[in-house]
């Protein structure tokens, strides 16, 4: 089983909201599909992911400043994924676990 860590840092802002979704390519939804809402900086470790599996990671929200997003763990390149975004944002990534 594989693990990824997703971090969101809101360094200089006071009005933040971020929705995180992590889900697999499989249908119907699996028990390891994940969704959560954050209002401040966070670190989320997601464990129990299948080997050599495709996962989609969606992040959407708003901030009055900026947010630094990083994704690390047991997946193929590019690894790590790091982005800095401002104000309203939607980002999506697809990873394949090792």
Buried (B, 14 or more C-beta within 10 A) or exposed (E): EBBBBBBBBBEEBEEBBBEBBBBBEEEEEBEBBBEEEBEEBBEBEBEEBBEEBBBBBBBBBBBEEBBBBBBBBBBEEEEEBEEEBEEEBEBEBEBEBE
